[in-house]
Amino acid sequence: MYVIVSSWPAEGAPLGLPWWAHAACLGAIGLEIVFRVTKIWLSAKAVAVPVSFGASARTVLGGDFAASITPSRSGAEPARFLVLSEVGTPVPGILLVLFLELFLEMVSLVLVAGVMGFVLRDSGAMVRGLLATVVVYAGGILGSGYFAFTLARRRSSGPPPEWVRALGINAGVWRRVQKSLRHVRQSVTALKAADRGMLALALLFSVLHVLARLLPLPIIVYSYGGNVSLGPLVLWPLLLLYGAAVAPAPGGGGVVEFAFKASLGGTLPARLLGASLIWWRVYTFYIYIVIGAIAAGRTVMRALQRGGDDE
């Protein structure tokens, strides 16, 4: 509210969008969800994990809902895990599908960032910021995958090592960790036999989903008649959407709004800044809460409750 009120011009500004802009934004959101669901479905088929298209949709939307209401999107993977487990997917298959989803997302970001860096060379500072965000994101995914793979090779059986005991982890907890590591090892073995053509098709849909996520802001700004270069309207949202994952507040609340004003305040006309922020957040954050709650809200809340009980 502070960002919007402080940005609102004294002479007034438009707030409502034309109907066709709402329809276009909803269409972009629909395409983004379909592309992401197809990516997970194809990824599962590539590694011979039995996941239906409907289960893939509930997995995606349930993860979106949990990510939106938990700090730093921490509830996304537990919710997706529970959705897949409730449809009978074996644990090694779940771990493999979820890691593939993150890995393909990382590769997609690298490809999109590289193409944008070439096409939008006049936006050098933004491109460098985007590439830095992608590098951090990729490093986190690859680092966690390598750590899990190393543990799975060396520590999937036997007593707890000294450093584990030093952390206060008892033998019972360590046995559960070892069971998970054995699942990781089975997943890695299954990945070696993956259908490369199917994975390439899944990567294509992953790239399309990233591009679809960038459509709402240009639609909103141009529907108001704003005369703004396309570069900032696609580069900054990509930085904000993926950079918000590090913000402790659910959905990056507060951080994203201030970052939006700081990054686009000098690009968007003053009369459009507040309204653009409102509708951009509606179509990139709040709508996923509603859709996810309808599709898999009960499952997600059980996943979060289960996590609290385990603690």
Backbone hydrogen bonds in HBPLUS format (Angstrom, degrees):
<---DONOR---> <-ACCEPTOR-->    atom                        ^
c    i                          cat <-CA-CA->   ^        H-A-AA   ^      H-
h    n   atom  resd res      DA  || num        DHA   H-A  angle D-A-AA Bond
n    s   type  num  typ     dist DA aas  dist angle  dist       angle   num
A0005-VAL N   A0001-MET O   2.85 MM   4  5.96 173.8  1.85 157.0 159.1     1
A0006-SER N   A0002-TYR O   2.86 MM   4  5.84 164.4  1.88 150.6 155.9     2
A0007-SER N   A0003-VAL O   3.12 MM   4  6.06 127.0  2.42 132.1 144.2     3
A0007-SER N   A0004-ILE O   3.18 MM   3  5.18 136.2  2.38  95.0 107.2     4
A0008-TRP N   A0004-ILE O   3.05 MM   4  6.09 117.9  2.45 141.5 156.4     5
A0008-TRP N   A0005-VAL O   3.28 MM   3  5.23 150.6  2.37  98.4 106.8     6
A0012-GLY N   A0009-PRO O   3.07 MM   3  5.44 161.6  2.11 112.7 117.3     7
A0021-ALA N   A0018-PRO O   3.01 MM   3  5.43 133.4  2.23 108.1 120.4     8
A0022-HIS N   A0018-PRO O   3.30 MM   4  6.77 155.5  2.36 152.6 159.1     9
A0023-ALA N   A0019-TRP O   2.95 MM   4  6.24 161.5  1.99 151.2 156.7    10
A0024-ALA N   A0020-TRP O   2.86 MM   4  6.00 152.2  1.94 139.2 146.8    11
A0025-CYS N   A0021-ALA O   2.89 MM   4  6.09 160.3  1.93 149.5 154.5    12
A0026-LEU N   A0022-HIS O   2.90 MM   4  6.09 163.0  1.93 152.4 157.3    13
A0027-GLY N   A0023-ALA O   2.88 MM   4  6.03 150.2  1.97 141.7 150.6    14
A0028-ALA N   A0024-ALA O   2.88 MM   4  6.15 150.9  1.96 144.6 152.4    15
A0029-ILE N   A0025-CYS O   2.93 MM   4  6.22 157.0  1.99 149.1 155.1    16
A0030-GLY N   A0026-LEU O   2.86 MM   4  6.08 159.3  1.91 147.3 153.4    17
A0031-LEU N   A0027-GLY O   2.90 MM   4  6.13 160.3  1.94 149.2 154.1    18
A0032-GLU N   A0028-ALA O   2.91 MM   4  6.10 158.7  1.96 146.4 152.7    19
A0033-ILE N   A0029-ILE O   2.99 MM   4  6.23 160.6  2.03 153.1 157.2    20
A0034-VAL N   A0030-GLY O   2.98 MM   4  6.19 165.9  2.00 151.3 155.5    21
A0035-PHE N   A0031-LEU O   2.83 MM   4  5.99 164.3  1.85 155.4 159.7    22
A0036-ARG N   A0032-GLU O   3.02 MM   4  6.18 156.0  2.08 143.5 150.0    23
A0037-VAL N   A0033-ILE O   2.86 MM   4  6.04 162.2  1.89 154.9 159.9    24
A0038-THR N   A0034-VAL O   2.92 MM   4  6.03 162.5  1.95 148.7 153.9    25
A0039-LYS N   A0035-PHE O   2.97 MM   4  6.17 147.0  2.08 139.3 148.4    26
A0040-ILE N   A0036-ARG O   3.13 MM   4  6.49 160.5  2.17 150.9 153.6    27
A0041-TRP N   A0037-VAL O   2.95 MM   4  6.18 165.6  1.97 154.2 158.7    28
A0042-LEU N   A0038-THR O   2.84 MM   4  5.96 166.0  1.86 153.5 156.8    29
A0043-SER N   A0039-LYS O   2.90 MM   4  6.01 153.3  1.97 145.1 153.4    30
A0044-ALA N   A0040-ILE O   2.93 MM   4  6.14 160.2  1.97 151.7 156.0    31
A0045-LYS N   A0041-TRP O   3.06 MM   4  6.33 155.6  2.12 143.7 150.6    32
A0046-ALA N   A0042-LEU O   2.87 MM   4  6.06 148.8  1.97 145.7 154.4    33
A0047-VAL N   A0044-ALA O   3.27 MM   3  5.45 134.5  2.49  98.8 109.7    34
A0049-VAL N   A0044-ALA O   2.81 MM   5  4.90 173.0  1.82 149.0 147.6    35
A0048-ALA N   A0045-LYS O   3.15 MM   3  4.85 166.1  2.17 101.7 104.7    36
A0195-ASP N   A0046-ALA O   2.85 MM 149  4.71 158.4  1.90 129.4 136.4    37
A0056-SER N   A0052-SER O   2.96 MM   4  6.20 150.3  2.05 144.4 153.0    38
A0057-ALA N   A0053-PHE O   2.98 MM   4  6.28 148.9  2.08 143.8 151.9    39
A0058-ARG N   A0054-GLY O   3.04 MM   4  6.37 160.5  2.08 150.9 155.1    40
A0059-THR N   A0055-ALA O   2.91 MM   4  6.06 148.7  2.01 142.7 152.0    41
A0060-VAL N   A0056-SER O   2.97 MM   4  6.21 161.8  2.01 149.9 153.6    42
A0061-LEU N   A0057-ALA O   2.97 MM   4  6.16 177.5  1.97 158.3 158.9    43
A0062-GLY N   A0058-ARG O   2.81 MM   4  5.63 153.4  1.88 138.3 146.9    44
A0063-GLY N   A0059-THR O   3.01 MM   4  6.03 155.9  2.07 140.7 147.4    45
A0064-ASP N   A0060-VAL O   2.98 MM   4  6.28 150.2  2.07 144.8 153.4    46
A0065-PHE N   A0061-LEU O   2.98 MM   4  6.21 160.0  2.02 148.4 152.9    47
A0066-ALA N   A0062-GLY O   3.02 MM   4  6.25 168.7  2.04 152.6 155.3    48
A0067-ALA N   A0063-GLY O   2.86 MM   4  5.93 158.1  1.91 146.6 153.5    49
A0068-SER N   A0064-ASP O   3.01 MM   4  6.12 145.0  2.13 143.0 151.6    50
A0069-ILE N   A0066-ALA O   3.30 MM   3  5.45 138.0  2.49  99.1 109.6    51
A0073-ARG N   A0070-THR O   3.35 MM   3  5.42 142.7  2.49 131.9 123.5    52
A0074-SER N   A0071-PRO O   2.97 MM   3  5.89 160.6  2.01 129.8 133.8    53
A0076-ALA N   A0073-ARG O   3.32 MM   3  5.85 169.2  2.33 117.1 120.4    54
A0079-ALA N   A0075-GLY O   3.15 MM   4  6.13 157.5  2.20 146.5 152.8    55
A0080-ARG N   A0076-ALA O   3.01 MM   4  6.27 161.3  2.05 152.7 158.2    56
A0081-PHE N   A0077-GLU O   2.82 MM   4  5.96 158.6  1.86 152.9 159.2    57
A0082-LEU N   A0078-PRO O   3.00 MM   4  6.23 158.8  2.05 146.3 151.0    58
A0083-VAL N   A0079-ALA O   3.01 MM   4  6.26 162.1  2.04 152.2 157.0    59
A0084-LEU N   A0080-ARG O   3.04 MM   4  6.23 167.8  2.06 152.7 155.5    60
A0085-SER N   A0081-PHE O   2.88 MM   4  6.06 154.2  1.95 147.8 156.0    61
A0086-GLU N   A0082-LEU O   2.91 MM   4  6.01 148.9  2.00 148.5 155.7    62
A0087-VAL N   A0084-LEU O   3.30 MM   3  5.43 146.3  2.43  98.6 107.8    63
A0089-THR N   A0084-LEU O   3.19 MM   5  5.66 158.8  2.24 156.9 151.6    64
A0088-GLY N   A0085-SER O   3.13 MM   3  5.22 159.7  2.17 106.5 110.0    65
A0093-GLY N   A0090-PRO O   2.99 MM   3  5.30 116.1  2.41 105.6 121.3    66
A0094-ILE N   A0090-PRO O   2.93 MM   4  6.29 150.3  2.02 152.5 162.2    67
A0094-ILE N   A0091-VAL O   3.05 MM   3  4.99 115.1  2.49  96.0 112.0    68
A0095-LEU N   A0091-VAL O   3.00 MM   4  6.27 169.0  2.01 166.2 166.4    69
A0096-LEU N   A0092-PRO O   3.05 MM   4  6.20 156.0  2.11 143.8 150.7    70
A0097-VAL N   A0093-GLY O   2.91 MM   4  6.07 164.0  1.93 151.4 155.4    71
A0098-LEU N   A0094-ILE O   2.93 MM   4  6.09 169.1  1.95 158.9 161.7    72
A0099-PHE N   A0095-LEU O   2.99 MM   4  6.08 157.1  2.04 143.4 150.0    73
A0100-LEU N   A0096-LEU O   2.90 MM   4  6.03 159.5  1.94 147.8 154.1    74
A0101-GLU N   A0097-VAL O   2.94 MM   4  6.15 151.8  2.02 144.8 152.4    75
A0102-LEU N   A0098-LEU O   3.18 MM   4  6.47 157.8  2.23 144.7 149.1    76
A0103-PHE N   A0099-PHE O   2.80 MM   4  6.02 159.6  1.85 153.1 159.9    77
A0104-LEU N   A0100-LEU O   2.81 MM   4  5.92 169.2  1.82 155.4 157.5    78
A0105-GLU N   A0101-GLU O   3.09 MM   4  6.20 148.2  2.19 136.2 145.3    79
A0106-MET N   A0102-LEU O   2.96 MM   4  6.23 153.9  2.02 145.9 152.5    80
A0107-VAL N   A0103-PHE O   2.96 MM   4  6.33 163.0  1.99 154.2 157.9    81
A0108-SER N   A0104-LEU O   2.88 MM   4  6.00 155.7  1.94 144.8 152.0    82
A0109-LEU N   A0105-GLU O   2.94 MM   4  6.21 155.9  2.00 149.4 155.2    83
A0110-VAL N   A0106-MET O   3.05 MM   4  6.37 157.2  2.10 150.5 156.6    84
A0111-LEU N   A0107-VAL O   2.98 MM   4  6.26 161.4  2.01 151.2 155.8    85
A0112-VAL N   A0108-SER O   2.82 MM   4  6.03 170.6  1.83 157.6 160.3    86
A0113-ALA N   A0109-LEU O   2.80 MM   4  5.80 164.4  1.82 148.2 153.5    87
A0114-GLY N   A0110-VAL O   2.92 MM   4  6.00 154.4  1.99 142.9 150.3    88
A0115-VAL N   A0111-LEU O   2.97 MM   4  6.21 162.9  2.00 153.0 156.9    89
A0116-MET N   A0112-VAL O   2.90 MM   4  6.07 165.4  1.92 152.7 157.3    90
A0117-GLY N   A0113-ALA O   2.84 MM   4  5.95 149.6  1.94 142.6 151.4    91
A0118-PHE N   A0114-GLY O   3.14 MM   4  6.40 139.1  2.32 138.2 148.2    92
A0118-PHE N   A0115-VAL O   3.10 MM   3  5.15 126.7  2.39  95.2 108.9    93
A0119-VAL N   A0115-VAL O   2.85 MM   4  6.12 163.7  1.88 156.7 161.2    94
A0120-LEU N   A0116-MET O   2.74 MM   4  5.44 162.0  1.77 145.1 151.4    95
A0123-SER N   A0120-LEU O   3.01 MM   3  5.69 166.3  2.02 121.0 125.5    96
A0127-VAL N   A0123-SER O   3.01 MM   4  6.20 157.3  2.06 155.8 163.2    97
A0128-ARG N   A0124-GLY O   2.95 MM   4  6.19 157.5  2.00 152.4 158.0    98
A0129-GLY N   A0125-ALA O   3.02 MM   4  6.28 155.2  2.09 144.7 151.5    99
A0130-LEU N   A0126-MET O   2.84 MM   4  6.08 153.4  1.91 146.9 154.6   100
A0131-LEU N   A0127-VAL O   2.86 MM   4  6.10 161.3  1.89 151.8 156.5   101
A0132-ALA N   A0128-ARG O   2.95 MM   4  6.15 153.3  2.02 144.7 152.0   102
A0133-THR N   A0129-GLY O   3.00 MM   4  6.25 155.8  2.06 145.5 151.7   103
A0134-VAL N   A0130-LEU O   2.94 MM   4  6.23 157.9  1.99 151.0 157.3   104
A0135-VAL N   A0131-LEU O   2.91 MM   4  6.12 155.2  1.97 146.8 153.4   105
A0136-VAL N   A0132-ALA O   3.04 MM   4  6.31 160.9  2.08 149.8 154.0   106
A0137-TYR N   A0133-THR O   2.94 MM   4  6.13 164.7  1.97 150.9 155.5   107
A0138-ALA N   A0134-VAL O   2.77 MM   4  5.91 165.2  1.79 153.2 157.6   108
A0139-GLY N   A0135-VAL O   2.81 MM   4  5.91 156.6  1.87 145.2 152.5   109
A0140-GLY N   A0136-VAL O   3.00 MM   4  6.21 153.5  2.07 147.5 153.7   110
A0141-ILE N   A0137-TYR O   3.16 MM   4  6.47 161.5  2.20 150.0 154.1   111
A0142-LEU N   A0138-ALA O   2.90 MM   4  6.04 176.8  1.90 161.9 162.5   112
A0143-GLY N   A0139-GLY O   2.82 MM   4  5.62 151.4  1.90 138.1 147.4   113
A0144-SER N   A0140-GLY O   3.03 MM   4  6.05 162.2  2.06 141.6 146.3   114
A0145-GLY N   A0141-ILE O   3.00 MM   4  6.16 158.3  2.05 147.3 153.9   115
A0146-TYR N   A0142-LEU O   2.87 MM   4  6.01 159.6  1.91 148.5 153.8   116
A0147-PHE N   A0143-GLY O   2.95 MM   4  6.09 159.5  1.99 147.9 153.7   117
A0148-ALA N   A0144-SER O   3.01 MM   4  6.17 164.8  2.03 147.9 151.6   118
A0149-PHE N   A0145-GLY O   2.94 MM   4  6.10 156.6  2.00 145.3 152.4   119
A0150-THR N   A0146-TYR O   2.87 MM   4  6.04 158.1  1.92 149.5 155.1   120
A0151-LEU N   A0147-PHE O   3.03 MM   4  6.25 164.0  2.05 151.3 155.3   121
A0152-ALA N   A0148-ALA O   2.88 MM   4  6.01 154.6  1.94 144.4 152.3   122
A0153-ARG N   A0149-PHE O   3.08 MM   4  6.30 140.5  2.24 142.4 151.5   123
A0154-ARG N   A0150-THR O   3.14 MM   4  6.34 148.7  2.24 145.3 153.6   124
A0155-ARG N   A0151-LEU O   2.68 MM   4  5.16 162.9  1.71 150.9 154.8   125
A0164-VAL N   A0161-PRO O   3.14 MM   3  5.42 130.7  2.40 103.6 116.2   126
A0165-ARG N   A0161-PRO O   3.14 MM   4  6.53 161.9  2.17 156.1 160.8   127
A0166-ALA N   A0162-GLU O   2.89 MM   4  6.13 149.8  1.98 149.1 158.4   128
A0167-LEU N   A0164-VAL O   3.06 MM   3  5.25 137.7  2.25 100.0 111.8   129
A0169-ILE N   A0164-VAL O   3.42 MM   5  5.91 163.9  2.45 151.7 147.9   130
A0168-GLY N   A0165-ARG O   2.96 MM   3  5.17 160.0  2.00 109.1 114.7   131
A0174-TRP N   A0170-ASN O   2.99 MM   4  6.23 159.8  2.03 150.8 157.4   132
A0175-ARG N   A0171-ALA O   2.91 MM   4  6.12 143.5  2.04 144.6 153.1   133
A0176-ARG N   A0172-GLY O   3.32 MM   4  6.69 150.5  2.41 141.9 148.7   134
A0176-ARG N   A0173-VAL O   3.09 MM   3  5.24 119.7  2.47  97.6 112.1   135
A0177-VAL N   A0173-VAL O   2.99 MM   4  6.37 152.1  2.07 147.8 156.3   136
A0178-GLN N   A0174-TRP O   2.83 MM   4  6.10 155.7  1.89 147.5 154.1   137
A0179-LYS N   A0175-ARG O   2.95 MM   4  6.21 149.0  2.05 142.4 150.5   138
A0180-SER N   A0176-ARG O   3.07 MM   4  6.38 156.1  2.13 144.8 150.6   139
A0181-LEU N   A0177-VAL O   2.88 MM   4  6.22 150.5  1.96 147.2 156.5   140
A0182-ARG N   A0178-GLN O   2.90 MM   4  6.20 149.4  2.00 147.6 155.0   141
A0183-HIS N   A0179-LYS O   3.09 MM   4  6.44 147.1  2.20 141.7 150.7   142
A0183-HIS N   A0180-SER O   3.06 MM   3  4.98 117.3  2.47  91.3 107.0   143
A0184-VAL N   A0180-SER O   2.92 MM   4  6.31 147.6  2.02 144.9 154.4   144
A0185-ARG N   A0181-LEU O   2.92 MM   4  6.26 155.7  1.98 148.4 154.3   145
A0186-GLN N   A0182-ARG O   2.98 MM   4  6.27 155.6  2.04 145.2 151.4   146
A0187-SER N   A0183-HIS O   2.91 MM   4  6.17 149.6  2.00 144.6 153.5   147
A0188-VAL N   A0184-VAL O   2.92 MM   4  6.25 155.3  1.98 153.8 159.8   148
A0189-THR N   A0185-ARG O   3.06 MM   4  6.31 157.5  2.11 146.6 152.5   149
A0190-ALA N   A0186-GLN O   2.98 MM   4  6.27 154.7  2.05 145.3 152.0   150
A0191-LEU N   A0187-SER O   2.92 MM   4  6.18 143.9  2.06 144.4 154.8   151
A0193-ALA N   A0190-ALA O   3.13 MM   3  5.56 143.5  2.27 106.9 116.5   152
A0194-ALA N   A0191-LEU O   3.09 MM   3  5.09 162.2  2.13 113.0 112.9   153
A0199-LEU N   A0195-ASP O   3.01 MM   4  6.32 154.8  2.07 151.2 159.0   154
A0200-ALA N   A0196-ARG O   2.91 MM   4  6.15 151.0  2.00 146.2 154.0   155
A0201-LEU N   A0197-GLY O   3.07 MM   4  6.36 150.8  2.16 143.1 150.6   156
A0202-ALA N   A0198-MET O   2.91 MM   4  6.21 151.7  1.99 144.7 152.9   157
A0203-LEU N   A0199-LEU O   2.85 MM   4  6.13 147.6  1.96 144.6 153.6   158
A0204-LEU N   A0200-ALA O   3.03 MM   4  6.35 148.7  2.13 142.1 149.9   159
A0205-PHE N   A0201-LEU O   3.17 MM   4  6.55 157.8  2.22 148.8 153.1   160
A0206-SER N   A0202-ALA O   2.94 MM   4  6.20 139.7  2.11 139.9 152.0   161
A0207-VAL N   A0203-LEU O   2.93 MM   4  6.27 154.1  2.00 153.0 158.4   162
A0208-LEU N   A0204-LEU O   3.03 MM   4  6.34 159.4  2.07 148.4 154.2   163
A0209-HIS N   A0205-PHE O   2.93 MM   4  6.09 147.4  2.04 138.7 147.2   164
A0210-VAL N   A0206-SER O   3.10 MM   4  6.41 154.2  2.17 146.4 152.3   165
A0211-LEU N   A0207-VAL O   3.04 MM   4  6.34 162.3  2.07 152.3 156.9   166
A0212-ALA N   A0208-LEU O   2.88 MM   4  6.08 151.7  1.96 145.6 153.7   167
A0213-ARG N   A0209-HIS O   3.11 MM   4  6.34 141.9  2.27 141.3 150.2   168
A0214-LEU N   A0211-LEU O   3.09 MM   3  5.38 148.2  2.19 104.1 113.6   169
A0215-LEU N   A0212-ALA O   3.25 MM   3  5.47 167.7  2.27 109.8 113.5   170
A0219-ILE N   A0215-LEU O   3.17 MM   4  6.29 166.9  2.19 163.7 167.7   171
A0220-ILE N   A0216-PRO O   2.89 MM   4  6.10 162.4  1.93 157.5 162.2   172
A0221-VAL N   A0217-LEU O   2.92 MM   4  6.09 177.2  1.92 166.1 165.5   173
A0222-TYR N   A0218-PRO O   2.94 MM   4  5.87 167.4  1.96 149.5 153.7   174
A0223-SER N   A0219-ILE O   2.96 MM   4  5.92 138.7  2.14 138.6 149.4   175
A0224-TYR N   A0221-VAL O   3.14 MM   3  5.38 139.9  2.31 101.4 112.2   176
A0226-GLY N   A0221-VAL O   3.13 MM   5  5.48 159.1  2.17 150.1 144.8   177
A0225-GLY N   A0222-TYR O   3.04 MM   3  4.87 152.8  2.11  96.5 104.8   178
A0233-LEU N   A0230-LEU O   3.03 MM   3  5.20 119.3  2.41 103.3 119.4   179
A0234-VAL N   A0231-GLY O   3.15 MM   3  5.62 153.8  2.23 112.3 119.6   180
A0235-LEU N   A0231-GLY O   2.88 MM   4  5.93 165.4  1.90 165.3 170.3   181
A0236-TRP N   A0232-PRO O   3.24 MM   4  5.53 152.2  2.32 124.2 132.0   182
A0239-LEU N   A0235-LEU O   3.09 MM   4  6.42 157.4  2.14 151.4 157.6   183
A0240-LEU N   A0236-TRP O   2.84 MM   4  6.08 162.1  1.87 157.7 163.1   184
A0241-LEU N   A0237-PRO O   2.77 MM   4  5.81 164.0  1.79 151.6 155.8   185
A0242-TYR N   A0238-LEU O   3.26 MM   4  6.26 167.3  2.28 144.2 147.3   186
A0243-GLY N   A0239-LEU O   2.76 MM   4  5.52 142.6  1.90 138.3 150.5   187
A0244-ALA N   A0240-LEU O   2.99 MM   4  5.70 136.1  2.19 135.3 142.4   188
A0246-VAL N   A0243-GLY O   3.27 MM   3  6.14 167.2  2.29 121.8 124.2   189
A0247-ALA N   A0244-ALA O   3.04 MM   3  5.30 153.8  2.11 107.9 116.1   190
A0252-GLY N   A0249-ALA O   2.92 MM   3  5.08 149.1  2.02 137.8 132.7   191
A0253-GLY N   A0250-PRO O   3.21 MM   3  5.99 161.8  2.24 119.1 123.0   192
A0256-VAL N   A0252-GLY O   2.90 MM   4  5.51 171.2  1.90 163.6 163.4   193
A0258-PHE N   A0254-GLY O   3.03 MM   4  6.17 167.9  2.04 151.9 154.9   194
A0259-ALA N   A0255-VAL O   2.88 MM   4  6.00 156.8  1.93 147.9 155.5   195
A0260-PHE N   A0256-VAL O   2.76 MM   4  5.91 150.1  1.85 148.2 156.4   196
A0261-LYS N   A0257-GLU O   3.09 MM   4  6.37 160.4  2.13 147.5 151.6   197
A0262-ALA N   A0258-PHE O   2.90 MM   4  6.11 160.8  1.94 148.3 154.2   198
A0263-SER N   A0259-ALA O   2.85 MM   4  5.89 156.8  1.90 148.1 153.9   199
A0264-LEU N   A0260-PHE O   2.89 MM   4  5.76 161.0  1.93 147.5 153.3   200
A0265-GLY N   A0261-LYS O   2.78 MM   4  4.78 127.4  2.06 129.5 136.0   201
A0267-THR N   A0264-LEU O   3.02 MM   3  4.96 151.0  2.11 101.1 110.3   202
A0268-LEU N   A0264-LEU O   2.91 MM   4  5.86 172.6  1.92 160.9 161.4   203
A0272-LEU N   A0269-PRO O   2.88 MM   3  5.44 156.9  1.93 118.7 126.3   204
A0276-SER N   A0272-LEU O   2.87 MM   4  5.77 156.7  1.93 150.0 157.5   205
A0277-LEU N   A0273-LEU O   2.99 MM   4  6.15 155.5  2.05 148.3 154.8   206
A0278-ILE N   A0274-GLY O   3.04 MM   4  6.32 160.9  2.08 150.6 155.4   207
A0279-TRP N   A0275-ALA O   3.08 MM   4  6.34 174.7  2.08 158.2 157.3   208
A0280-TRP N   A0276-SER O   2.86 MM   4  5.82 151.3  1.94 144.9 153.9   209
A0281-ARG N   A0277-LEU O   3.01 MM   4  6.10 160.1  2.05 149.0 153.2   210
A0282-VAL N   A0278-ILE O   3.04 MM   4  6.30 149.4  2.14 142.8 152.1   211
A0283-TYR N   A0279-TRP O   3.01 MM   4  6.19 160.3  2.05 147.1 150.7   212
A0284-THR N   A0280-TRP O   2.96 MM   4  5.98 114.9  2.40 137.8 152.9   213
A0285-PHE N   A0281-ARG O   2.91 MM   4  5.31 132.0  2.14 138.6 143.0   214
A0286-TYR N   A0281-ARG O   3.10 MM   5  6.46 155.1  2.16 149.3 155.9   215
A0287-ILE N   A0282-VAL O   2.97 MM   5  5.80 146.3  2.09 154.5 159.0   216
A0288-TYR N   A0285-PHE O   3.11 MM   3  5.55 132.9  2.35 107.5 119.3   217
A0289-ILE N   A0286-TYR O   3.11 MM   3  5.23 129.9  2.38  98.0 111.1   218
A0290-VAL N   A0286-TYR O   3.30 MM   4  6.71 159.3  2.34 151.5 155.3   219
A0291-ILE N   A0287-ILE O   2.98 MM   4  6.20 175.1  1.98 153.5 154.8   220
A0292-GLY N   A0288-TYR O   2.88 MM   4  5.64 156.5  1.93 134.4 142.3   221
A0293-ALA N   A0289-ILE O   2.88 MM   4  5.88 151.9  1.96 142.1 149.9   222
A0294-ILE N   A0290-VAL O   3.09 MM   4  6.31 156.2  2.15 148.8 154.5   223
A0295-ALA N   A0291-ILE O   2.98 MM   4  6.17 160.4  2.02 150.0 155.7   224
A0296-ALA N   A0292-GLY O   2.83 MM   4  5.75 168.3  1.85 150.8 154.6   225
A0297-GLY N   A0293-ALA O   3.04 MM   4  3.89 136.6  2.24 116.6 114.7   226
A0300-VAL N   A0296-ALA O   3.00 MM   4  6.19 160.9  2.04 156.1 161.6   227
A0301-MET N   A0297-GLY O   3.01 MM   4  6.24 163.9  2.04 153.4 157.2   228
A0302-ARG N   A0298-ARG O   3.05 MM   4  6.28 150.1  2.14 144.8 152.8   229
A0303-ALA N   A0299-THR O   3.00 MM   4  6.31 150.5  2.08 145.0 153.3   230
A0303-ALA N   A0300-VAL O   3.02 MM   3  4.99 113.7  2.48  93.3 109.5   231
A0304-LEU N   A0300-VAL O   2.91 MM   4  6.26 159.9  1.95 157.1 161.8   232
A0305-GLN N   A0301-MET O   2.88 MM   4  5.97 158.2  1.93 143.6 150.3   233
A0306-ARG N   A0302-ARG O   2.82 MM   4  5.91 155.0  1.88 145.2 152.2   234
A0307-GLY N   A0303-ALA O   3.02 MM   4  6.25 150.8  2.10 141.7 149.4   235
A0308-GLY N   A0304-LEU O   3.05 MM   4  6.38 151.0  2.14 143.9 151.3   236
A0309-ASP N   A0305-GLN O   2.91 MM   4  6.21 154.4  1.97 150.4 157.5   237
A0310-ASP N   A0306-ARG O   2.94 MM   4  6.16 156.3  2.00 149.4 155.3   238
A0311-GLU N   A0307-GLY O   3.23 MM   4  6.47 145.2  2.36 139.6 147.8   239
